[in-house]
Amino acid sequence: MPKLRRVSGQETIRAPERLGFARVRQRGSHVVLKKSTPGGDKGCVVPLHRELAIGTLRGILRQAGVTPDEFMEHL
């Protein structure tokens, strides 16, 4: 498993968009991303901060059902 590095909110949004997620809405500095899958809808909320903490990034990836490997490949 690759080590996650600190990334910005914008960089974090780009990777899931490459994996098929789409921006659904934004309220303030938080963007909601969703993707329809055969098992149901997957979604996540990404804060638009300059730098996300590693724990926050792991939580976002867990919500989206994306592995750290997939995320790092699509950065």
PyRosetta script that sets phi, psi and omega in degrees:
from pyrosetta import init, pose_from_sequence

init()
pose = pose_from_sequence("MPKLRRVSGQETIRAPERLGFARVRQRGSHVVLKKSTPGGDKGCVVPLHRELAIGTLRGILRQAGVTPDEFMEHL")
pose.set_psi(1, 126.9)
pose.set_omega(1, -179.4)
pose.set_phi(2, -72.6)
pose.set_psi(2, 151.2)
pose.set_omega(2, 178.1)
pose.set_phi(3, -76.2)
pose.set_psi(3, 128.9)
pose.set_omega(3, 177.8)
pose.set_phi(4, -72.9)
pose.set_psi(4, 139.8)
pose.set_omega(4, 177.2)
pose.set_phi(5, -108.2)
pose.set_psi(5, 164.9)
pose.set_omega(5, 178.5)
pose.set_phi(6, -72.1)
pose.set_psi(6, 131.1)
pose.set_omega(6, 179.8)
pose.set_phi(7, -133.9)
pose.set_psi(7, 164.0)
pose.set_omega(7, 178.0)
pose.set_phi(8, -84.2)
pose.set_psi(8, 169.2)
pose.set_omega(8, 176.9)
pose.set_phi(9, -61.9)
pose.set_psi(9, -40.2)
pose.set_omega(9, 179.2)
pose.set_phi(10, -63.2)
pose.set_psi(10, -43.1)
pose.set_omega(10, 178.1)
pose.set_phi(11, -64.1)
pose.set_psi(11, -37.9)
pose.set_omega(11, 179.8)
pose.set_phi(12, -65.0)
pose.set_psi(12, -36.0)
pose.set_omega(12, 179.7)
pose.set_phi(13, -71.2)
pose.set_psi(13, -37.5)
pose.set_omega(13, -177.3)
pose.set_phi(14, -60.8)
pose.set_psi(14, -42.1)
pose.set_omega(14, -177.5)
pose.set_phi(15, -62.6)
pose.set_psi(15, -51.6)
pose.set_omega(15, 177.5)
pose.set_phi(16, -62.7)
pose.set_psi(16, -32.5)
pose.set_omega(16, 177.8)
pose.set_phi(17, -62.5)
pose.set_psi(17, -35.7)
pose.set_omega(17, 176.8)
pose.set_phi(18, -69.5)
pose.set_psi(18, -21.3)
pose.set_omega(18, 178.9)
pose.set_phi(19, -93.5)
pose.set_psi(19, 6.6)
pose.set_omega(19, 175.3)
pose.set_phi(20, 105.4)
pose.set_psi(20, 0.7)
pose.set_omega(20, 177.3)
pose.set_phi(21, -77.7)
pose.set_psi(21, 151.6)
pose.set_omega(21, 178.5)
pose.set_phi(22, -128.5)
pose.set_psi(22, 147.5)
pose.set_omega(22, 175.4)
pose.set_phi(23, -70.3)
pose.set_psi(23, 127.8)
pose.set_omega(23, 179.9)
pose.set_phi(24, -99.7)
pose.set_psi(24, -45.8)
pose.set_omega(24, -179.9)
pose.set_phi(25, -162.5)
pose.set_psi(25, 169.3)
pose.set_omega(25, 177.2)
pose.set_phi(26, -141.9)
pose.set_psi(26, 138.1)
pose.set_omega(26, 174.6)
pose.set_phi(27, -133.9)
pose.set_psi(27, 111.4)
pose.set_omega(27, -176.9)
pose.set_phi(28, 66.1)
pose.set_psi(28, -123.6)
pose.set_omega(28, -177.2)
pose.set_phi(29, -101.5)
pose.set_psi(29, 18.2)
pose.set_omega(29, -179.7)
pose.set_phi(30, -119.3)
pose.set_psi(30, 129.1)
pose.set_omega(30, -178.8)
pose.set_phi(31, -110.2)
pose.set_psi(31, 133.9)
pose.set_omega(31, 177.9)
pose.set_phi(32, -102.1)
pose.set_psi(32, 127.4)
pose.set_omega(32, 178.2)
pose.set_phi(33, -114.2)
pose.set_psi(33, 142.2)
pose.set_omega(33, 178.5)
pose.set_phi(34, -138.4)
pose.set_psi(34, 154.6)
pose.set_omega(34, 177.0)
pose.set_phi(35, -147.5)
pose.set_psi(35, 132.9)
pose.set_omega(35, 176.4)
pose.set_phi(36, -88.5)
pose.set_psi(36, 129.5)
pose.set_omega(36, 178.6)
pose.set_phi(37, -128.0)
pose.set_psi(37, 164.7)
pose.set_omega(37, 178.1)
pose.set_phi(38, -59.1)
pose.set_psi(38, -28.9)
pose.set_omega(38, 179.5)
pose.set_phi(39, -85.2)
pose.set_psi(39, 0.3)
pose.set_omega(39, -178.8)
pose.set_phi(40, 124.3)
pose.set_psi(40, 177.8)
pose.set_omega(40, -179.2)
pose.set_phi(41, -78.0)
pose.set_psi(41, 140.0)
pose.set_omega(41, 173.9)
pose.set_phi(42, -112.9)
pose.set_psi(42, 143.6)
pose.set_omega(42, 179.9)
pose.set_phi(43, -151.6)
pose.set_psi(43, 162.2)
pose.set_omega(43, 176.8)
pose.set_phi(44, -155.2)
pose.set_psi(44, 159.3)
pose.set_omega(44, 179.1)
pose.set_phi(45, -116.9)
pose.set_psi(45, 125.5)
pose.set_omega(45, -177.6)
pose.set_phi(46, -117.3)
pose.set_psi(46, 121.6)
pose.set_omega(46, 175.4)
pose.set_phi(47, -78.1)
pose.set_psi(47, 140.4)
pose.set_omega(47, -179.0)
pose.set_phi(48, -88.3)
pose.set_psi(48, 63.8)
pose.set_omega(48, 178.2)
pose.set_phi(49, -94.8)
pose.set_psi(49, 161.2)
pose.set_omega(49, 178.5)
pose.set_phi(50, -63.1)
pose.set_psi(50, -37.6)
pose.set_omega(50, -178.3)
pose.set_phi(51, -145.3)
pose.set_psi(51, 127.7)
pose.set_omega(51, 179.3)
pose.set_phi(52, -95.4)
pose.set_psi(52, 140.9)
pose.set_omega(52, 174.9)
pose.set_phi(53, -67.2)
pose.set_psi(53, 152.1)
pose.set_omega(53, -177.8)
pose.set_phi(54, -61.3)
pose.set_psi(54, -40.0)
pose.set_omega(54, 178.7)
pose.set_phi(55, -63.9)
pose.set_psi(55, -38.6)
pose.set_omega(55, 176.6)
pose.set_phi(56, -64.0)
pose.set_psi(56, -44.0)
pose.set_omega(56, 179.3)
pose.set_phi(57, -62.6)
pose.set_psi(57, -42.6)
pose.set_omega(57, 178.2)
pose.set_phi(58, -61.2)
pose.set_psi(58, -40.3)
pose.set_omega(58, 178.1)
pose.set_phi(59, -64.0)
pose.set_psi(59, -40.7)
pose.set_omega(59, 178.2)
pose.set_phi(60, -62.8)
pose.set_psi(60, -45.1)
pose.set_omega(60, -179.7)
pose.set_phi(61, -64.8)
pose.set_psi(61, -37.6)
pose.set_omega(61, 178.6)
pose.set_phi(62, -64.8)
pose.set_psi(62, -43.6)
pose.set_omega(62, 178.1)
pose.set_phi(63, -59.3)
pose.set_psi(63, -42.4)
pose.set_omega(63, -175.1)
pose.set_phi(64, -80.4)
pose.set_psi(64, -14.6)
pose.set_omega(64, -177.3)
pose.set_phi(65, 73.2)
pose.set_psi(65, 31.0)
pose.set_omega(65, -179.4)
pose.set_phi(66, -109.1)
pose.set_psi(66, 134.5)
pose.set_omega(66, 178.4)
pose.set_phi(67, -79.9)
pose.set_psi(67, 155.4)
pose.set_omega(67, 176.0)
pose.set_phi(68, -58.1)
pose.set_psi(68, -33.9)
pose.set_omega(68, 177.7)
pose.set_phi(69, -61.1)
pose.set_psi(69, -49.6)
pose.set_omega(69, 178.8)
pose.set_phi(70, -59.6)
pose.set_psi(70, -43.0)
pose.set_omega(70, -178.5)
pose.set_phi(71, -60.9)
pose.set_psi(71, -48.9)
pose.set_omega(71, -177.1)
pose.set_phi(72, -65.3)
pose.set_psi(72, -33.8)
pose.set_omega(72, 177.6)
pose.set_phi(73, -65.0)
pose.set_psi(73, -35.0)
pose.set_omega(73, -173.4)
pose.set_phi(74, -98.8)
pose.set_psi(74, 9.0)
pose.set_omega(74, 177.2)
pose.set_phi(75, -67.6)
pose.dump_pdb("model.pdb")
